Amino acid sequence: MSHTPHVANPDRYSKDIYRRCGRSGLKLPAISLGLWQNFGCSTPMERMRDIILEAFDLGITHYDLANNYGPPPGAAESYFGRILRKYLKPYRDEIIVSTKAGYGMWPGPYGDFGSRKYLLASLDRSLERLGMDYVDIFYHHRPDPETPLEESMSALDQAVRSGKALYAGISNYGPDATREAVRIMKALGTPLLIHQPRYSMFDRTPEQGLLDVIGESGLGSIVFSPLAQGLLTNRYLKGIPEGSRITHSEFLKESQISPTYLERAKALNEIAKGRGQSLAQLALQWVLRDERVTSAVVGASSVGQLRDSVASLDFEPLTADEIAAIEPYAVHGTEKA
Ligand SMILES: NC(=O)c1ccc[n+]([C@@H]2O[C@H](COP(=O)([O-])OP(=O)(O)OC[C@H]3O[C@@H](n4cnc5c(N)ncnc54)[C@H](OP(=O)(O)O)[C@@H]3O)[C@@H](O)[C@H]2O)c1
């Protein structure tokens, strides 16, 4: 692998694809790149590098990580850190890196959920793997039913005060816990920046109160799995391709390619075709139709997929008629396609 620093595309900021994150001073690209899958030990280093560099050249300034992304857990941070140091070091001030803690990371009672002990130790380990002095956003990855919210939030507050994170966020919190987290962080003097919920045409749970809390609180939001892990793309319309996520991930199952799914996905694909775009592009424009959504964080297993997803930002927004036409095929509530 070449060690030459990357010379970034001089036109990377020619399109204004940035949206303000709630009522904060930070803007995020409307599409961000997530490193949950496809950035572990089974992916060639060159492919990871090419996707990360292509993102930056397209103006995608935000990379989303977590302590447990890999496999194995931690690998995505290590690879990303190496790639950043080798190729993008001069551009660090143009990049927003996030990481998270909240899922199981190491054995024993201090390697999971939301204690102050776990969150702050995990952030230190993330910074070591990334080879960075600070991350831009540090998230509590999921609510902890046992730890008092005050304790988890005070750990986020300390992460920011110590300079190890610039902003704090929460992920997978429901509406009530989000409201409470906002209140606590405001009182601590470190306002929460952002929420990261799952949201797509196939999982509209955030419409049941969470987006309202996000809007009222002035939080930004970055929605994950906006392509439903590939279900809202052309990937599975004609079978299960070799190397696709279903073939190697425990998080997406062959049983999800049901007749109902295919019926919905094909109907949505026809609507996309009518707009001259891909199903992935339609799905991304659909989540971004709501101004309370700051960014959609996509995964990509190739440079081509990333380009296709980012090109969704070149299309005119969906019209009210198009949104209405999508409605019968977009699943409501927690029902899954
Ligand atoms: N906070 C949380 O709890 C949480 C949970 C999950 C994810 N996340 C974040 O959200 C990010 C995205 O999640 P995700 O990977 O599930 O998102 P996704 O964007 O819904 O799915 C990504 C997958 O869709 C396929 N794909 C992507 N772009 C495509 C295109 N243009 N055309 C055709 N297929 C395309 C690829 O599948 P193949 O691999 O089959 O090619 C890719 O791996 C993660 O990396 C992570 O940063 C956060």
Ligand as a Chemical Component Dictionary entry (heavy atoms), coordinates in Angstrom:
data_LIG
# 
_chem_comp.id                   LIG 
_chem_comp.type                 NON-POLYMER 
_chem_comp.pdbx_formal_charge   0 
_chem_comp.three_letter_code    LIG 
# 
loop_
_chem_comp_atom.comp_id 
_chem_comp_atom.atom_id 
_chem_comp_atom.alt_atom_id 
_chem_comp_atom.type_symbol 
_chem_comp_atom.charge 
_chem_comp_atom.model_Cartn_x 
_chem_comp_atom.model_Cartn_y 
_chem_comp_atom.model_Cartn_z 
_chem_comp_atom.pdbx_ordinal 
LIG N1  N1  N 0  -25.737 3.698  16.527 1  
LIG C1  C1  C 0  -25.975 2.442  16.223 2  
LIG O1  O1  O 0  -26.414 1.634  17.058 3  
LIG C2  C2  C 0  -25.675 1.983  14.823 4  
LIG C3  C3  C 0  -26.123 0.718  14.390 5  
LIG C4  C4  C 0  -25.871 0.370  13.061 6  
LIG C5  C5  C 0  -25.200 1.240  12.199 7  
LIG N2  N2  N 1  -24.758 2.441  12.684 8  
LIG C6  C6  C 0  -24.009 3.386  11.823 9  
LIG O2  O2  O 0  -24.663 3.518  10.567 10 
LIG C7  C7  C 0  -23.733 3.181  9.525  11 
LIG C8  C8  C 0  -24.477 2.638  8.360  12 
LIG O3  O3  O 0  -25.151 1.436  8.721  13 
LIG P1  P1  P 0  -25.431 0.339  7.625  14 
LIG O4  O4  O 0  -24.143 -0.115 7.048  15 
LIG O5  O5  O -1 -26.367 -0.650 8.191  16 
LIG O6  O6  O 0  -26.167 1.286  6.526  17 
LIG P2  P2  P 0  -26.905 1.160  5.194  18 
LIG O7  O7  O 0  -26.370 2.319  4.445  19 
LIG O8  O8  O 0  -28.344 1.036  5.463  20 
LIG O9  O9  O 0  -26.423 -0.213 4.500  21 
LIG C9  C9  C 0  -25.137 -0.318 3.925  22 
LIG C10 C10 C 0  -25.096 -1.501 2.952  23 
LIG O10 O10 O 0  -26.000 -1.290 1.878  24 
LIG C11 C11 C 0  -25.398 -1.640 0.646  25 
LIG N3  N3  N 0  -25.240 -0.399 -0.129 26 
LIG C12 C12 C 0  -24.805 0.798  0.315  27 
LIG N4  N4  N 0  -24.887 1.729  -0.649 28 
LIG C13 C13 C 0  -25.393 1.116  -1.720 29 
LIG C14 C14 C 0  -25.722 1.567  -3.020 30 
LIG N5  N5  N 0  -25.596 2.854  -3.349 31 
LIG N6  N6  N 0  -26.218 0.666  -3.899 32 
LIG C15 C15 C 0  -26.396 -0.636 -3.549 33 
LIG N7  N7  N 0  -26.095 -1.123 -2.317 34 
LIG C16 C16 C 0  -25.607 -0.249 -1.417 35 
LIG C17 C17 C 0  -24.083 -2.293 0.990  36 
LIG O11 O11 O 0  -24.352 -3.689 1.150  37 
LIG P3  P3  P 0  -23.277 -4.831 0.796  38 
LIG O12 O12 O 0  -22.347 -4.854 1.956  39 
LIG O13 O13 O 0  -24.116 -6.044 0.660  40 
LIG O14 O14 O 0  -22.598 -4.412 -0.480 41 
LIG C18 C18 C 0  -23.734 -1.651 2.309  42 
LIG O15 O15 O 0  -22.860 -2.439 3.093  43 
LIG C19 C19 C 0  -22.774 2.220  10.197 44 
LIG O16 O16 O 0  -21.556 2.085  9.473  45 
LIG C20 C20 C 0  -22.610 2.885  11.524 46 
LIG O17 O17 O 0  -21.716 3.961  11.403 47 
LIG C21 C21 C 0  -25.002 2.831  13.963 48 
# 
loop_
_chem_comp_bond.comp_id 
_chem_comp_bond.atom_id_1 
_chem_comp_bond.atom_id_2 
_chem_comp_bond.value_order 
_chem_comp_bond.pdbx_ordinal 
LIG N1  C1  SING 1  
LIG C1  O1  DOUB 2  
LIG C1  C2  SING 3  
LIG C2  C3  SING 4  
LIG C2  C21 DOUB 5  
LIG C3  C4  DOUB 6  
LIG C4  C5  SING 7  
LIG C5  N2  DOUB 8  
LIG N2  C6  SING 9  
LIG N2  C21 SING 10 
LIG C6  O2  SING 11 
LIG C6  C20 SING 12 
LIG O2  C7  SING 13 
LIG C7  C8  SING 14 
LIG C7  C19 SING 15 
LIG C8  O3  SING 16 
LIG O3  P1  SING 17 
LIG P1  O4  DOUB 18 
LIG P1  O5  SING 19 
LIG P1  O6  SING 20 
LIG O6  P2  SING 21 
LIG P2  O7  DOUB 22 
LIG P2  O8  SING 23 
LIG P2  O9  SING 24 
LIG O9  C9  SING 25 
LIG C9  C10 SING 26 
LIG C10 O10 SING 27 
LIG C10 C18 SING 28 
LIG O10 C11 SING 29 
LIG C11 N3  SING 30 
LIG C11 C17 SING 31 
LIG N3  C12 SING 32 
LIG N3  C16 SING 33 
LIG C12 N4  DOUB 34 
LIG N4  C13 SING 35 
LIG C13 C14 SING 36 
LIG C13 C16 DOUB 37 
LIG C14 N5  SING 38 
LIG C14 N6  DOUB 39 
LIG N6  C15 SING 40 
LIG C15 N7  DOUB 41 
LIG N7  C16 SING 42 
LIG C17 O11 SING 43 
LIG C17 C18 SING 44 
LIG O11 P3  SING 45 
LIG P3  O12 DOUB 46 
LIG P3  O13 SING 47 
LIG P3  O14 SING 48 
LIG C18 O15 SING 49 
LIG C19 O16 SING 50 
LIG C19 C20 SING 51 
LIG C20 O17 SING 52 
# 
